[in-house]
């Protein structure tokens, strides 16, 4: 019984446990169901969210597809355009895809270069069709472009399939991916052969003399500048030779321009022959050539090379059985001794050439520039700069040189001579400053100052000492200038009666400049009461017809005639003839530069009216002139012996 | 997992009868009252209490009990989850897949389960080293499961356990040498 009870109790416990377990299971299941339900809800939400996302993705994909289609259409358009552009372009197109290692060449490129595709690939890969001289530059440009993005733009020569090199303009553009890796490169070849060849021709025409085919001044200037730079860097010497043909005008005029041209060509050729490969030769223009001799070591070597040039030039040309030999004058300036730049060297070579020209009668000559020449030029330049100031500051003064009248022994006539007392350079001769004043145009201002200074002295000098006329030298340019007569008249008006004490000395160049105007001015001077004298007669054209046309009152025989009359019979004959002719035209004659008694004797014989020179008087200052008294002895002797010859001077005077 | 508890009690009942089960549950005074369900979750301490009390009731060492139950439970667990055991070829294949496959699938079915790790190293064709690591002291139970596994695949495992059960039940290395008893089980 107890056992049964115990079993029943145990079974009851078991049932209770099972029931409890079942409930527990049910609770868990309920809980799991709830969780499942919630999970389902979450899944529904998640599904909806997924649906939404799918929808959005689909829309995005559709949009992307549409964009891609549009892009495809654009690409097709671009591709069409590219194809058309390639067909229309005169350039040939090439492209290399680095990733695929493939090449593309347009038909135009294949035609331009004359190779098939396989040959082109090899040419491009190896650069084998590039001219050896252009290879380095092209390779360097390509590398710089690919590595640094520098512009790839090269003009170079390419060996075409026809076997000839032609000039091409090559451009290219590489492409890199997002990581900066070089992925492809494309570009074009344009045929610029004609343009380059034309440019070369133009370059040659611009830099070479057409007649002689040697460099012209333009190229010479560049080459000389470069040579100077090099000599400076190497501390070496070079010589600039300025070469001028002697009397080339005469050859042109007498034998014709074609002969002149042949001579120029010959000279150019011979000059070229006579120099080394590193030296330069050019035709600067006209009959002027220049040579640059490089690496001059010493004067002996330079002289040897100059002599060599002269020797080559001696070789004649033959024209229609006539042999013609060029004569040249060479001026030489050395770098750095005579100049450190082109301007200085050419200028100083020109100075030296001027010296060589002085002895051109002896044949071809060369002359090496000297420092003294350069100094003279510097002085000349200084004078040119200072002369304007000198006129303003009245740094000029007058000297006077009397003429001796051979008939009377008196010194009735006096020539006024200008002098310049420079504040630093000291006394400057008119020989040095008058030409400069003429060149600069200041001769008018200077002449006006002289007129003013001389006329102001007339009252003082022309009283009581037997002096009657003061002559004033007037240059041609001043004589023919509009202000000459006005300024002269103004000054004469300041000193009434001075006109009859004045004489104007002019040179023959007045006649050459303007004969009619010269006659009018001379006529007016006569009417004012002045005399007019023709100075330096015998040095210029000395046309005797001028003497009549111009109606001058006297002529002055140039000192170069007088210098020779005691030694040269011909000179004496000419001098005598001129004096006789002048007298027949009722002109009196003044002989300049009488230095000795022998000269004087001849002039006495020829009945020359006046003499002037250091044999009698050197130029005197104002006080010295005033001290000069009439030499009665001379007057009486010569008056008796020579009266009655020639015009009645005193009446004129 | 509750299945361990229910399977344990079923094994006790089948071997010793429900009287022993009733006595065990009555004596143990468990917090859960011993009304276990396979789908529930219970404190693992209760499993220790049950094994300890059973050892006293039937007068059998705990380690023997644990091994005994391990063998029985292994077969139950494997057969009740055919979807997990489908791709297993032999015992070492199973052991190598505990962490990488079996426990991954278990975690899907029982998201709250606290699973141990089994680090598997194959030393030779018939020799492996398995390192058991858990937050719970069930190394002996795991050893029982290993023996159950050998049995299932018609093999015999010679297991060297380090350290011994008295030193650790939570961090243990099993060196296993297997012997195939008969041609391999399907």
HADDOCK unambig.tbl for C-alpha pairs under 7 A between the chains (distance, minus, plus):
assign (segid A and resid 10 and name CA) (segid B and resid 22 and name CA) 6.74 0.50 0.50
assign (segid A and resid 17 and name CA) (segid B and resid 35 and name CA) 4.89 0.50 0.50
assign (segid A and resid 18 and name CA) (segid B and resid 35 and name CA) 6.44 0.50 0.50
assign (segid A and resid 20 and name CA) (segid B and resid 35 and name CA) 5.98 0.50 0.50
assign (segid A and resid 21 and name CA) (segid B and resid 35 and name CA) 4.74 0.50 0.50
assign (segid A and resid 21 and name CA) (segid B and resid 36 and name CA) 5.55 0.50 0.50
assign (segid A and resid 21 and name CA) (segid B and resid 37 and name CA) 5.56 0.50 0.50
assign (segid A and resid 25 and name CA) (segid B and resid 37 and name CA) 6.13 0.50 0.50
assign (segid A and resid 25 and name CA) (segid B and resid 39 and name CA) 6.74 0.50 0.50
